[in-house]
């Protein structure tokens, strides 16, 4: 029995291409799901991690660009490798702007495709970990009262008890009292841990949490 840890979604109208890609990519740690149309993929797809999408650019019905646009509009994040015959640079760049991480010409070279798939899956796994870190950070910080959150920000800045007391206009004893509550609620008392927690939450609030993940190198292999 396979214990699959990654899912590769393949969307291509040509059954020979679908079967060929499945033979190459299916393994004990990867499962492949193939679709003949973009509509079938969108109706069936449930985001899971890690996963990636191999998408033919020229499909009947919804085109590959239509699918990329739909995923972008619905904020569905899945690393997508676009495959197509006769891809010019302008078309490849449009696909990348819509969220594709790689563009490969047909016929697809399995030796070239495998490392791209591995990078896409690693990218998605890293992004999933970062999302989880952000979710955990927000849940921890949500336990704090507004005053405790103020004090937490000062702790992260490295202020001393006296400095925090002066900043907030309270006594050092009250600062110590709040700090004890913060330590208990967050389940951490080391300053480096608090600083990392604050950075994760701050990046997420500014929209940098996911974007900060290293994006795979774009292996643009467009024909001219």
C-alpha positions in Angstrom: 0.0 0.0 0.0 1.3 3.4 -0.9 1.8 6.1 1.7 1.6 9.2 -0.5 2.8 12.5 0.9 2.3 14.6 -2.2 -0.3 15.0 -4.9 0.4 16.0 -8.5 -2.6 17.2 -10.4 -2.3 16.8 -14.2 -4.6 18.6 -16.6 -4.2 17.8 -20.2 -6.7 16.9 -22.9 -4.4 14.3 -24.5 -4.8 10.9 -22.8 -1.4 9.8 -24.0 0.2 12.8 -22.3 -1.7 12.2 -19.1 -0.8 8.5 -19.0 2.8 9.2 -19.8 3.1 11.8 -17.1 1.4 9.5 -14.6 3.9 6.7 -15.4 6.8 9.0 -14.8 5.6 10.8 -11.7 3.6 8.3 -9.8 5.6 6.8 -6.9 5.5 5.6 -3.3 5.6 9.2 -2.0 3.7 10.9 -4.8 0.2 10.2 -6.3 -1.0 11.6 -9.5 -4.6 12.6 -10.4 -5.2 13.3 -14.1 -8.0 15.4 -15.7 -8.9 15.9 -19.3 -10.3 19.5 -18.8 -9.9 22.4 -16.5 -13.5 22.2 -15.5 -13.0 18.7 -14.2 -10.0 19.8 -12.2 -11.7 22.8 -10.6 -14.7 20.8 -9.7 -12.7 18.1 -8.0 -9.7 19.9 -6.5 -9.4 20.2 -2.7 -6.3 22.1 -1.6 -3.9 19.8 0.2 -0.3 20.0 1.0 2.1 19.4 -0.5 0.6 19.5 -4.0 1.3 20.9 -7.4 -0.4 21.3 -10.8 0.9 20.4 -14.2 -1.3 22.4 -16.6 -1.6 22.3 -20.4 -1.9 25.9 -21.6 -4.1 25.1 -24.6 -7.2 23.1 -23.4 -10.7 22.8 -24.8 -13.2 24.9 -22.9 -11.3 26.8 -20.2 -7.8 27.4 -21.3 -4.8 27.1 -19.0 -4.7 30.8 -18.6 -8.4 30.8 -17.6 -7.6 28.3 -14.9 -4.7 30.2 -13.6 -6.8 33.4 -13.5 -9.6 31.5 -11.6 -7.1 30.1 -9.1 -5.7 33.6 -8.6 -9.1 35.2 -8.2 -10.2 32.6 -5.6 -6.8 32.9 -3.8 -6.1 29.2 -4.3 -2.3 28.7 -3.9 -0.9 25.7 -5.8 2.5 25.8 -7.6 1.7 25.3 -11.3 4.0 24.1 -14.0 2.6 25.1 -17.4 3.2 22.8 -20.4 2.4 23.7 -24.0 3.6 23.3 -27.5 4.9 26.4 -29.3 5.2 28.6 -26.3 6.6 32.0 -27.1 8.2 34.2 -24.4 5.2 36.6 -24.2 2.8 33.7 -23.5 5.2 32.2 -21.0 5.5 35.5 -19.1 1.7 35.9 -19.0 1.5 32.5 -17.4 4.1 33.4 -14.9 2.4 36.7 -14.0 -0.8 34.6 -13.4 1.1 32.4 -10.9 2.9 29.7 -12.8 6.2 28.8 -11.3 7.6 27.1 -14.4 6.9 26.8 -18.2 7.9 23.7 -20.2 7.5 23.0 -23.9 5.9 19.9 -25.2 6.8 17.1 -25.7 7.8 17.2 -22.0 11.2 15.7 -21.2 10.7 13.6 -18.0 14.3 14.2 -16.9 13.6 18.0 -17.0 10.2 17.8 -15.5 11.0 15.7 -12.4 13.2 18.4 -10.7 10.6 21.0 -11.5 8.0 18.9 -9.8 10.2 18.3 -6.8 10.8 22.0 -6.4 7.1 22.8 -6.7 6.2 20.3 -4.1 9.0 21.5 -1.7 7.8 25.1 -2.3 4.2 24.2 -1.4 5.4 22.2 1.7 7.4 25.3 2.9 4.4 27.6 2.3 2.2 25.2 4.2 4.6 25.2 7.2 4.7 29.0 7.1 0.9 29.2 7.1 0.8 26.9 10.1 3.4 29.0 11.9 1.4 32.1 11.2 -1.8 30.5 12.4 -0.1 29.3 15.6 1.3 32.7 16.3 -2.0 34.4 15.9 -3.7 31.9 18.1 -1.1 32.5 20.9 -1.3 36.2 20.6 -5.1 36.2 20.6 -4.9 35.0 24.2 -3.4 38.2 25.4 -5.4 41.2 26.6 -4.9 44.6 24.8 -2.6 45.7 27.7 -0.6 42.4 27.6 -0.2 42.8 23.8 1.2 46.3 24.3 3.6 44.9 26.8 4.5 42.0 24.6 5.5 44.4 21.8 7.8 46.3 24.2 9.3 43.0 25.4 10.1 42.1 21.7 11.7 45.5 21.3 14.0 44.6 24.1 12.9 47.2 26.7 13.8 46.7 30.3 11.1 46.5 33.0 11.8 50.1 34.0 11.6 51.3 30.4 8.3 49.4 29.9 6.9 50.9 33.1 7.8 54.4 31.9 6.4 53.9 28.4 3.1 52.6 29.7 2.9 54.8 32.8 2.6 51.8 35.2 4.8 50.5 38.0 7.5 47.9 37.5 5.6 45.6 39.8 2.6 45.8 37.4 5.0 45.1 34.5 6.2 42.0 36.2 2.7 40.9 36.9 1.7 41.3 33.2 4.9 39.6 32.0 4.1 36.6 34.2 0.7 36.4 32.5 2.2 36.7 29.1 4.7 33.9 29.8 1.9 31.7 31.0 -0.5 32.4 28.1 2.1 32.1 25.4 3.8 29.1 26.9 7.2 30.7 26.5 9.5 32.8 28.6 12.7 33.1 26.5 13.1 36.5 24.7 14.3 34.9 21.4 11.2 32.8 21.2 9.0 35.8 21.8 10.9 37.8 19.2 10.4 35.0 16.6 6.7 34.8 17.5 6.3 38.6 17.0 8.1 38.5 13.7 5.9 35.7 12.3 2.7 37.5 13.4 3.9 40.9 12.1 4.9 39.5 8.7 1.6 37.8 8.4 -0.3 41.0 9.2 1.6 42.9 6.5 1.1 40.1 4.0 4.7 39.0 3.9 4.2 35.7 5.6 3.6 33.6 2.5 5.5 35.8 0.0 8.6 35.5 2.2 8.9 31.8 1.2 11.7 31.3 -1.3 10.1 30.9 -4.8 11.6 28.2 -6.9 13.8 29.2 -9.8 11.8 29.7 -12.9 12.9 27.3 -15.5 11.5 29.2 -18.5 12.0 26.9 -21.4 10.0 28.7 -24.0 10.4 28.1 -27.7 10.9 31.1 -29.9 
